[in-house]
């Protein structure tokens, strides 16, 4: 089976004045379809840079990323944008909700801009919002929601398009333990029940441990790989 994500010799160098600052150093790994993988490391380890490259939001200085067999570097800007809209759901630490729209409108607009021809599956949307515990908050604007509710709306927005891949960057970073547990549980359910591949970036080892595999990063490199609770439970 072909991996759904392949990173090959990824490097990223930022230039500050006359100084080159390496953020990634020849990072390579693969993720199989249906896996839940966490990437964990301290601040400055290169996790977020890797996230943005894997999502096609920025280009590496060198190396290649393939998503479902398509090399990002060979795609035009419009093709890269379409790939992000149709195959990837993004969850960020900052919720990035549109403040003038209600919760349900924030979710619906993600489906509208994905370019899908089929109408939004309202039954699936209702199921999704019930799973996330936000079905009673859908007519509220972001300013009227708690941080945990806003993140769950952001998660619904990422999942409503049925993406093959969910990329989550510190999805529990701004949440208390109760809301963190709710978001992590939903990411697990999207992986196990909806068969989505999940890649989660986090600095929290406890959150990372729910995955099938954990990739540890430091100084722009993957230093070790270990089995998470998901893989251990399957044995």
C-alpha positions as CSV (number, residue, x, y, z in Angstrom):
1,X,0.0,0.0,0.0
2,X,1.3,3.4,-0.9
3,X,1.8,5.8,2.0
4,X,-0.6,8.7,2.1
5,X,2.1,11.1,3.3
6,X,5.7,10.9,2.4
7,X,8.4,13.4,3.5
8,X,11.7,13.0,1.8
9,X,14.8,14.8,3.0
10,X,12.9,17.9,4.0
11,X,15.0,20.9,5.0
12,X,13.9,24.5,5.7
13,X,16.3,27.4,6.2
14,X,15.2,30.8,7.2
15,X,17.4,33.8,6.4
16,X,17.7,36.5,9.1
17,X,19.9,39.3,7.8
18,X,23.0,37.5,6.7
19,X,22.5,34.5,9.0
20,X,20.9,31.2,7.8
21,X,18.7,29.6,10.5
22,X,17.9,26.0,9.8
23,X,14.4,24.9,11.0
24,X,14.4,21.4,9.5
25,X,17.4,19.2,8.7
26,X,16.8,16.3,6.2
27,X,13.6,15.0,7.7
28,X,12.2,11.8,6.2
29,X,9.3,9.6,7.2
30,X,6.1,8.0,5.8
31,X,2.6,7.8,7.2
32,X,0.2,5.0,6.1
33,X,-3.4,5.7,5.3
34,X,-5.5,5.4,8.5
35,X,-2.6,6.0,10.9
36,X,-2.7,8.3,13.8
37,X,0.8,9.9,14.2
38,X,2.0,12.4,16.8
39,X,5.0,14.6,16.3
40,X,6.3,15.8,19.7
41,X,9.1,18.1,20.7
42,X,10.0,21.3,22.6
43,X,9.5,24.8,21.3
44,X,11.8,25.5,18.4
45,X,12.2,21.8,17.4
46,X,10.8,22.4,13.9
47,X,7.3,20.9,14.5
48,X,5.3,23.8,13.2
49,X,7.6,24.3,10.2
50,X,7.1,20.7,9.3
51,X,3.3,21.1,9.7
52,X,3.2,24.0,7.3
53,X,5.3,22.2,4.8
54,X,3.2,19.0,5.0
55,X,0.0,21.0,4.5
56,X,1.4,22.8,1.5
57,X,1.2,26.1,3.2
58,X,4.9,26.8,2.7
59,X,7.7,25.3,0.6
60,X,10.7,23.5,1.9
61,X,14.2,24.8,1.0
62,X,14.9,21.3,-0.3
63,X,13.3,17.9,-0.3
64,X,9.9,16.7,-1.3
65,X,6.4,16.0,0.2
66,X,3.9,13.7,-1.5
67,X,0.3,13.6,-0.5
68,X,-1.6,10.5,-1.7
69,X,1.0,10.0,-4.4
70,X,1.1,13.6,-5.6
71,X,4.4,15.5,-5.1
72,X,3.6,19.0,-3.9
73,X,6.6,20.4,-5.6
74,X,5.3,19.3,-9.0
75,X,1.9,21.0,-8.5
76,X,0.9,24.5,-9.6
77,X,-0.3,26.9,-6.9
78,X,-3.9,26.3,-7.9
79,X,-3.4,22.5,-7.8
80,X,-1.8,22.8,-4.4
81,X,-4.8,24.9,-3.2
82,X,-7.2,22.3,-4.5
83,X,-5.2,19.5,-2.8
84,X,-5.5,21.4,0.5
85,X,-9.3,22.0,0.0
86,X,-10.2,18.4,-1.0
87,X,-7.7,16.2,0.9
88,X,-6.7,18.0,4.1
89,X,-8.5,19.3,7.1
90,X,-6.6,21.8,9.3
91,X,-6.9,22.3,13.0
92,X,-4.8,25.1,14.5
93,X,-3.9,26.2,18.0
94,X,-5.6,29.5,17.2
95,X,-9.1,28.7,16.3
96,X,-9.2,31.1,13.3
97,X,-13.0,31.4,13.3
98,X,-14.6,34.2,11.4
99,X,-15.9,36.5,14.1
100,X,-19.0,37.8,12.2
101,X,-20.3,34.3,11.4
102,X,-22.1,32.0,13.7
103,X,-20.6,28.6,14.6
104,X,-22.7,26.7,12.1
105,X,-21.8,29.3,9.4
106,X,-18.1,28.9,10.1
107,X,-18.5,25.2,9.5
108,X,-20.7,25.5,6.4
109,X,-18.3,28.0,4.7
110,X,-15.5,25.5,4.9
111,X,-17.6,23.1,2.9
112,X,-18.6,25.8,0.4
113,X,-15.1,26.8,-0.4
114,X,-13.9,23.2,-0.7
115,X,-15.4,23.2,-4.2
116,X,-17.3,20.0,-3.8
117,X,-20.2,19.5,-6.2
118,X,-22.4,17.4,-4.0
119,X,-24.5,19.2,-1.4
120,X,-23.5,19.2,2.2
121,X,-24.7,16.1,4.0
122,X,-26.9,17.7,6.7
123,X,-27.3,14.4,8.6
124,X,-23.5,14.0,8.8
125,X,-23.2,17.6,10.0
126,X,-25.7,17.0,12.7
127,X,-24.0,13.8,13.8
128,X,-20.6,15.6,13.8
129,X,-21.8,18.6,15.9
130,X,-23.5,16.2,18.4
131,X,-20.3,14.1,18.7
132,X,-18.4,17.4,19.5
133,X,-21.0,18.5,22.0
134,X,-21.8,21.8,20.2
135,X,-25.2,21.2,18.7
136,X,-26.8,23.6,21.1
137,X,-24.2,26.4,20.4
138,X,-24.4,26.6,16.6
139,X,-26.2,29.9,16.4
140,X,-23.6,31.7,18.6
141,X,-20.7,33.7,17.3
142,X,-17.2,32.9,18.4
143,X,-17.1,35.7,21.0
144,X,-20.1,34.0,22.7
145,X,-18.3,30.6,22.9
146,X,-15.7,29.3,25.3
147,X,-12.3,28.4,24.1
148,X,-13.1,24.7,24.2
149,X,-16.3,25.3,22.2
150,X,-14.4,27.4,19.7
151,X,-11.9,24.6,19.2
152,X,-14.6,22.1,18.7
153,X,-16.2,24.3,16.1
154,X,-12.8,24.5,14.4
155,X,-12.6,20.7,14.5
156,X,-16.1,20.4,13.0
157,X,-14.9,22.8,10.3
158,X,-11.9,20.6,9.5
159,X,-13.9,17.3,9.4
160,X,-17.1,18.5,7.6
161,X,-15.4,18.0,4.2
162,X,-14.5,14.4,4.9
163,X,-10.8,15.0,4.4
164,X,-8.5,12.0,3.9
165,X,-6.0,13.7,6.2
166,X,-6.4,15.8,9.4
167,X,-3.4,18.0,10.3
168,X,-3.7,19.3,13.8
169,X,-1.1,21.8,15.1
170,X,-1.2,22.0,19.0
171,X,-5.0,21.5,19.0
172,X,-5.1,21.5,22.8
173,X,-2.5,24.2,23.4
174,X,-5.1,26.8,24.5
175,X,-7.5,24.5,26.4
176,X,-8.0,23.2,29.9
177,X,-7.7,19.5,30.6
178,X,-11.4,18.8,30.2
179,X,-11.7,20.4,26.8
180,X,-8.3,19.0,25.8
181,X,-9.6,15.5,26.5
182,X,-12.8,16.2,24.4
183,X,-10.7,17.4,21.4
184,X,-8.3,14.5,21.6
185,X,-11.2,12.0,21.9
186,X,-12.7,13.5,18.7
187,X,-9.5,13.2,16.8
188,X,-9.3,9.6,17.9
189,X,-12.9,9.0,16.7
190,X,-12.2,10.7,13.4
191,X,-9.3,8.3,13.0
192,X,-11.0,5.1,14.2
193,X,-14.6,5.7,13.1
194,X,-14.2,8.0,10.1
195,X,-11.0,6.3,8.9
196,X,-9.1,9.5,8.5
197,X,-5.4,9.8,8.8
198,X,-4.4,12.1,11.6
199,X,-1.1,13.9,12.1
200,X,-1.0,15.9,15.3
201,X,1.8,18.3,16.3
202,X,2.1,18.8,20.0
203,X,4.6,19.6,22.8
204,X,2.6,17.6,25.2
205,X,3.8,14.0,25.6
206,X,0.6,12.9,27.3
207,X,-1.5,14.1,24.3
208,X,1.0,12.6,21.9
209,X,0.7,9.2,23.5
210,X,-2.8,8.5,22.2
211,X,-1.4,8.0,18.7
212,X,-0.2,4.8,16.9
213,X,3.3,6.2,16.5
214,X,5.1,9.1,18.1
215,X,7.9,10.9,16.2
216,X,10.2,12.9,18.5
217,X,11.8,16.0,17.2
218,X,14.7,18.2,18.4
219,X,16.7,20.9,16.6
220,X,15.0,20.3,13.3
221,X,15.5,16.5,13.2
222,X,13.5,13.4,14.1
223,X,15.5,11.9,16.9
224,X,13.4,8.8,17.7
225,X,10.2,7.0,16.9
226,X,8.2,5.0,19.4
227,X,4.8,3.1,19.5
228,X,1.9,5.0,21.1
229,X,-1.0,3.6,23.0
230,X,-3.0,3.2,19.8
231,X,-0.5,0.8,18.3
232,X,0.1,-1.0,21.6
233,X,-3.6,-1.5,22.1
234,X,-3.9,-3.2,18.6
235,X,-1.3,-5.8,19.5
